[in-house]
């Protein structure tokens, strides 16, 4: 099991049942805590849970700090980076994506620069990143700020749209003379929408139009560098025409691309889109009946959020137990997902939907402005 927090995932009196947790990280990261930690709404330590070994029952095996290097599903076997081999009767995958700044040339080098360079990478990997990114969106005094989301599906869908939040900082700074009147916020993405959920996308585009946020659809970021006079340059490729555009910028907030882990691809566990090929309702693999999966990397038309995982865990737990007992799988995941929508530095609302982007009952239940929007942001 290579997964996010699955405390006491299965408890049973059957002495033949054993569980092993395999995790690259010694502590689990809570993605929903990232935004609050970066701007000190909560302590950065709350980005992490307790250690992996402290969250599982004593009878379980733990391999923290290691990864799976090879899946052999036809033999019910996997190989770890430390050379161990595990065989399994059932396997639960919660791998997420390979979410990596190396997929954009020059991004790692710019990310390593001082905060004053105003290049921030939104990777939810550890508490040190959240501390490094404390000033993301602040101190935009002139020129253009690039907010970038990668091609979908990707880690951070929904939660990575901070353009309106940053616009509220910049508008305030302009009033106080800290930012030039020509300073702009720009949202760039190779996608043709901000959100796949049409309702949320319409709301976001309307807000961008009213508040002067430039929206640039269909442009993939392929490179970052400094030119001969020291300007920061982002190179984009148009996904339709292949045209190349070099864009000077002063400030950038970048969510790097997400790709399928190569081990899953080599093990024939993903589909043609690079997503784990599960039945979207039972979360059982479509070709390997003893594999279950949850999280960002599963197939299906949804917005990939931490709250979606919360809704998937009990379904996987129930159906895995039924499978081990040789019974029919009868728990159903309806595709529920939720994310906050940040309107400014002190107001927010939310969106919710189920499979196929069908609005959930409490979708956008709170207005994004005024007293209720402020209370929602605070809570």
C-alpha positions as CSV (number, residue, x, y, z in Angstrom):
1,X,0.0,0.0,0.0
2,X,1.6,3.2,-1.2
3,X,-0.9,5.8,0.1
4,X,-1.9,8.8,2.0
5,X,-2.9,8.5,5.7
6,X,-4.8,5.2,6.1
7,X,-4.8,4.8,9.9
8,X,-6.1,1.4,10.9
9,X,-7.3,0.9,7.4
10,X,-8.4,-2.6,8.1
11,X,-9.0,-4.3,11.4
12,X,-9.8,-7.9,11.5
13,X,-9.6,-10.9,13.8
14,X,-8.4,-13.2,10.9
15,X,-4.9,-14.2,11.9
16,X,-4.0,-14.8,8.2
17,X,-4.5,-11.2,7.3
18,X,-1.4,-9.1,7.3
19,X,-1.0,-5.5,6.1
20,X,2.1,-3.6,4.9
21,X,2.3,0.2,4.3
22,X,4.9,1.4,1.9
23,X,5.5,5.2,1.9
24,X,8.1,7.4,0.4
25,X,7.7,9.9,3.2
26,X,8.1,9.2,6.9
27,X,5.3,11.6,7.6
28,X,2.1,12.1,5.6
29,X,1.5,15.5,4.1
30,X,-2.0,17.0,4.3
31,X,-2.6,19.0,1.1
32,X,-5.5,20.9,2.4
33,X,-3.2,22.5,5.0
34,X,-0.8,23.9,2.4
35,X,-2.5,27.3,1.7
36,X,-3.1,28.0,5.4
37,X,0.5,27.2,6.3
38,X,2.1,29.3,3.6
39,X,0.5,32.5,4.9
40,X,0.7,31.6,8.6
41,X,-3.0,31.1,9.1
42,X,-1.9,28.0,10.9
43,X,1.5,26.7,12.0
44,X,3.6,24.9,9.3
45,X,3.9,21.9,11.6
46,X,0.2,21.2,11.0
47,X,1.0,20.5,7.3
48,X,2.2,17.1,8.4
49,X,0.6,14.3,10.4
50,X,2.4,12.0,12.8
51,X,4.9,9.6,11.5
52,X,3.8,6.6,9.4
53,X,5.0,4.1,12.0
54,X,2.9,5.7,14.6
55,X,-0.3,5.5,12.7
56,X,-0.6,1.8,11.9
57,X,-1.3,-1.2,14.1
58,X,1.6,-3.1,15.6
59,X,0.8,-6.2,13.6
60,X,1.4,-4.3,10.3
61,X,4.6,-4.0,8.4
62,X,6.0,-0.5,7.5
63,X,8.4,0.5,4.9
64,X,8.7,4.2,5.3
65,X,11.2,6.1,3.2
66,X,11.1,3.6,0.3
67,X,9.2,3.5,-3.0
68,X,7.9,0.8,-5.3
69,X,10.2,0.4,-8.2
70,X,8.3,-2.3,-10.0
71,X,4.7,-3.6,-10.1
72,X,4.1,-7.1,-11.4
73,X,0.3,-7.4,-11.2
74,X,0.1,-10.7,-13.1
75,X,2.2,-12.3,-10.3
76,X,0.7,-10.3,-7.4
77,X,4.1,-9.0,-6.6
78,X,5.9,-5.6,-6.2
79,X,9.6,-4.7,-5.7
80,X,10.8,-1.9,-3.4
81,X,13.7,0.5,-3.8
82,X,15.4,-1.2,-0.9
83,X,15.4,-4.6,-2.7
84,X,12.5,-6.1,-0.8
85,X,9.8,-8.0,-2.6
86,X,6.2,-8.2,-1.5
87,X,3.5,-10.6,-2.7
88,X,-0.1,-9.7,-2.0
89,X,-3.6,-11.0,-2.1
90,X,-4.9,-7.4,-2.5
91,X,-3.1,-4.1,-3.2
92,X,-4.4,-0.6,-2.5
93,X,-2.7,2.3,-4.5
94,X,-2.8,5.9,-3.3
95,X,0.3,7.0,-5.2
96,X,-1.0,10.3,-6.6
97,X,1.0,11.7,-9.5
98,X,4.7,12.3,-10.1
99,X,4.3,16.0,-9.4
100,X,7.7,17.5,-10.2
101,X,9.4,20.8,-10.9
102,X,11.9,19.0,-13.2
103,X,9.3,18.8,-15.9
104,X,9.8,22.5,-16.7
105,X,13.3,23.4,-17.8
106,X,15.0,25.9,-15.5
107,X,12.2,25.8,-12.8
108,X,14.4,23.9,-10.3
109,X,17.1,26.5,-10.5
110,X,14.7,29.5,-10.2
111,X,12.9,27.7,-7.3
112,X,16.3,27.5,-5.5
113,X,16.8,31.3,-5.7
114,X,16.0,33.8,-2.9
115,X,12.4,34.6,-2.1
116,X,13.0,38.2,-3.3
117,X,13.2,36.8,-6.9
118,X,9.4,36.1,-6.5
119,X,9.4,32.7,-8.2
120,X,7.3,30.3,-6.1
121,X,6.6,26.7,-6.9
122,X,3.4,25.2,-5.4
123,X,4.6,21.6,-4.6
124,X,3.0,20.1,-1.5
125,X,6.0,18.1,-0.5
126,X,7.1,19.2,3.0
127,X,6.7,22.0,5.6
128,X,9.9,23.6,4.4
129,X,8.3,24.4,1.0
130,X,5.4,26.0,2.8
131,X,7.8,28.1,4.8
132,X,9.8,29.1,1.7
133,X,6.6,30.2,-0.1
134,X,5.5,32.6,2.7
135,X,5.5,35.6,0.3
136,X,3.8,34.0,-2.7
137,X,1.5,36.6,-4.2
138,X,2.9,39.5,-2.1
139,X,5.2,42.3,-3.1
140,X,4.2,42.4,-6.7
141,X,5.3,46.0,-7.4
142,X,5.4,46.2,-11.2
143,X,5.1,44.2,-14.4
144,X,3.3,40.9,-14.8
145,X,2.6,38.1,-12.3
146,X,2.2,34.7,-13.9
147,X,-0.1,32.2,-12.2
148,X,0.4,28.8,-13.9
149,X,-1.6,25.6,-13.8
150,X,-0.4,22.6,-15.8
151,X,-2.3,20.4,-18.2
152,X,-5.0,18.3,-16.5
153,X,-5.4,16.0,-14.8
154,X,-2.9,17.3,-12.2
155,X,-2.3,17.5,-8.5
156,X,-3.9,20.5,-6.9
157,X,-6.9,20.9,-9.2
158,X,-9.2,23.5,-7.8
159,X,-7.0,24.4,-4.9
160,X,-4.2,26.0,-7.1
161,X,-6.3,28.9,-8.4
162,X,-4.9,31.8,-6.4
163,X,-5.2,34.6,-9.0
164,X,-8.1,36.4,-7.4
165,X,-6.4,36.1,-4.0
166,X,-3.3,37.7,-5.4
167,X,-5.3,40.4,-7.2
168,X,-6.7,41.6,-3.8
169,X,-3.2,42.0,-2.5
170,X,-2.1,44.0,-5.6
171,X,-5.2,46.2,-5.6
172,X,-4.5,47.1,-2.0
173,X,-0.9,47.8,-2.8
174,X,-1.9,50.1,-5.7
175,X,-4.1,52.1,-3.4
176,X,-1.1,52.6,-1.0
177,X,1.4,53.4,-3.9
178,X,3.4,50.2,-3.3
179,X,2.5,48.8,-6.8
180,X,2.5,50.6,-10.1
181,X,-0.8,51.1,-11.9
182,X,0.4,48.9,-14.8
183,X,1.1,45.8,-12.6
184,X,-1.0,42.9,-13.8
185,X,-2.1,39.4,-12.7
186,X,-2.1,36.8,-15.5
187,X,-3.4,33.2,-15.4
188,X,-1.7,30.9,-17.9
189,X,-2.5,27.2,-18.6
190,X,-2.4,24.7,-21.5
191,X,-6.0,23.8,-20.6
192,X,-9.0,25.5,-22.2
193,X,-10.7,26.3,-18.8
194,X,-9.8,27.1,-15.2
195,X,-12.1,24.4,-13.9
196,X,-13.6,21.4,-15.7
197,X,-16.7,22.0,-13.6
198,X,-18.6,24.4,-15.9
199,X,-20.4,26.1,-13.0
200,X,-17.2,26.9,-11.2
201,X,-15.4,27.9,-14.4
202,X,-18.1,30.4,-15.3
203,X,-17.9,32.0,-11.8
204,X,-14.1,32.2,-12.0
205,X,-14.0,33.7,-15.5
206,X,-16.6,36.3,-14.5
207,X,-14.5,37.4,-11.5
208,X,-11.4,37.5,-13.6
209,X,-13.1,39.7,-16.1
210,X,-14.5,42.1,-13.5
211,X,-11.2,42.4,-11.7
212,X,-8.8,42.7,-14.6
213,X,-7.1,39.3,-14.4
214,X,-5.8,38.3,-17.8
215,X,-6.7,34.7,-18.7
216,X,-4.4,32.9,-21.2
217,X,-5.7,29.5,-22.2
218,X,-3.9,27.0,-24.4
219,X,-0.3,27.9,-23.5
220,X,2.1,25.3,-22.0
221,X,5.1,26.5,-20.0
222,X,8.2,24.7,-21.2
223,X,11.1,26.8,-19.9
224,X,12.2,29.5,-17.4
225,X,15.5,31.5,-17.7
226,X,17.1,34.9,-17.2
227,X,18.0,36.7,-20.4
228,X,21.2,38.7,-21.0
229,X,20.0,41.7,-19.1
230,X,18.7,39.7,-16.1
231,X,15.0,39.7,-16.9
232,X,13.0,36.6,-15.9
233,X,11.6,35.0,-19.0
234,X,9.0,32.3,-19.3
235,X,8.8,30.3,-22.6
236,X,5.3,29.1,-23.6
237,X,4.2,26.8,-26.4
238,X,0.7,27.1,-27.9
239,X,-1.0,23.7,-27.7
240,X,-2.9,24.2,-30.9
241,X,-0.4,25.9,-33.3
242,X,2.9,25.0,-31.7
243,X,3.9,28.7,-31.7
244,X,6.6,29.7,-29.2
245,X,6.2,32.8,-27.0
246,X,8.8,34.3,-24.7
247,X,7.2,36.2,-21.9
248,X,9.1,38.6,-19.5
249,X,7.6,38.6,-16.0
250,X,8.4,39.9,-12.5
251,X,6.6,37.4,-10.3
252,X,5.5,33.8,-10.8
253,X,3.5,31.3,-8.9
254,X,3.7,27.9,-10.6
255,X,2.1,24.6,-10.1
256,X,4.4,22.2,-12.0
257,X,3.1,19.4,-14.3
258,X,1.8,16.0,-13.0
259,X,2.6,12.8,-14.8
260,X,1.9,9.1,-14.1
261,X,4.5,7.3,-12.1
262,X,6.6,5.3,-14.6
263,X,6.4,2.2,-12.5
264,X,2.6,2.2,-12.9
265,X,2.9,2.7,-16.6
266,X,5.4,-0.1,-17.0
267,X,3.2,-2.4,-14.9
268,X,0.2,-1.7,-17.2
269,X,-1.9,-0.4,-14.3
270,X,-2.8,2.9,-15.9
271,X,-5.0,3.7,-18.9
272,X,-4.1,5.6,-22.0
273,X,-4.5,8.9,-20.1
274,X,-2.0,7.8,-17.5
275,X,-4.7,7.3,-14.8
276,X,-5.1,4.2,-12.7
277,X,-7.8,2.2,-14.5
278,X,-10.4,1.7,-11.8
279,X,-14.1,1.3,-11.9
280,X,-15.2,4.8,-10.8
281,X,-17.9,3.5,-8.5
282,X,-16.3,0.6,-6.7
283,X,-12.7,1.8,-7.1
284,X,-11.6,-1.7,-8.0
285,X,-9.2,-2.0,-10.9
286,X,-10.9,-2.8,-14.3
287,X,-8.4,-5.5,-15.2
288,X,-6.7,-6.6,-12.0
289,X,-9.5,-7.4,-9.6
290,X,-7.3,-7.5,-6.5
291,X,-6.1,-3.9,-7.0
292,X,-8.0,-1.0,-5.6
293,X,-7.0,2.7,-5.8
294,X,-7.9,6.2,-4.6
295,X,-6.6,9.7,-4.8
296,X,-5.6,12.1,-7.6
297,X,-4.4,9.4,-10.0
298,X,-7.6,7.4,-10.4
299,X,-9.6,7.5,-13.7
300,X,-12.8,9.4,-13.9
301,X,-14.2,12.9,-14.6
302,X,-13.8,14.8,-11.3
303,X,-11.8,17.6,-9.7
304,X,-8.9,16.0,-7.8
305,X,-8.9,17.3,-4.3
306,X,-8.0,16.0,-0.8
307,X,-11.7,16.0,0.1
308,X,-12.3,13.6,-2.8
309,X,-9.9,11.2,-1.1
310,X,-11.8,11.5,2.2
311,X,-14.9,10.3,0.4
312,X,-13.1,7.5,-1.4
313,X,-11.4,5.9,1.7
314,X,-14.5,4.3,3.2
315,X,-15.5,2.9,-0.2
316,X,-12.1,1.3,-0.7
317,X,-12.0,0.0,2.8
318,X,-15.5,-1.6,2.6
319,X,-15.0,-3.1,-0.9
320,X,-11.5,-4.4,-0.1
321,X,-12.9,-6.2,2.9
322,X,-15.7,-7.7,0.9
323,X,-13.2,-8.8,-1.8
324,X,-11.0,-10.5,0.8
325,X,-14.0,-12.3,2.1
326,X,-15.1,-13.4,-1.3
327,X,-18.3,-11.3,-1.2
328,X,-19.9,-8.8,-3.6
329,X,-18.5,-5.3,-3.7
330,X,-21.4,-3.0,-2.8
331,X,-20.0,0.3,-1.6
332,X,-20.3,3.1,-4.2
333,X,-18.2,6.3,-4.6
334,X,-20.4,9.0,-6.2
335,X,-17.5,11.2,-7.3
336,X,-18.0,13.7,-4.5
337,X,-15.3,16.4,-4.4
338,X,-15.0,19.8,-2.7
339,X,-12.6,22.7,-2.7
340,X,-12.5,26.3,-1.3
341,X,-12.5,29.2,-3.8
342,X,-10.4,32.1,-2.6
343,X,-11.9,35.4,-3.6
344,X,-9.5,37.7,-1.7
345,X,-7.2,37.8,1.3
346,X,-10.2,37.5,3.6
347,X,-13.2,36.1,1.7
348,X,-13.9,32.8,0.2
349,X,-16.7,30.4,-1.0
350,X,-16.6,26.8,-2.2
351,X,-17.6,24.4,-5.0
352,X,-18.8,20.8,-4.8
353,X,-19.8,18.2,-7.4
354,X,-20.1,14.5,-8.0
355,X,-19.2,12.4,-11.1
356,X,-19.5,14.0,-14.5
357,X,-19.4,17.5,-12.8
358,X,-22.9,17.2,-11.5
359,X,-23.4,19.9,-8.8
360,X,-23.6,18.6,-5.3
361,X,-26.4,19.8,-2.9
362,X,-24.2,22.3,-1.0
363,X,-22.3,23.6,-4.1
364,X,-21.5,27.3,-3.7
365,X,-23.8,27.6,-0.7
366,X,-21.9,30.6,0.8
367,X,-21.6,34.0,-1.0
368,X,-18.0,34.9,-1.7
369,X,-18.3,38.5,-0.5
370,X,-19.4,40.3,2.6
371,X,-19.8,39.0,6.1
372,X,-20.5,35.4,5.2
373,X,-17.6,35.2,2.8
374,X,-15.3,36.6,5.5
375,X,-16.5,34.0,8.0
376,X,-16.2,31.2,5.6
377,X,-12.6,32.2,4.9
378,X,-11.8,32.4,8.6
379,X,-13.4,29.0,9.3
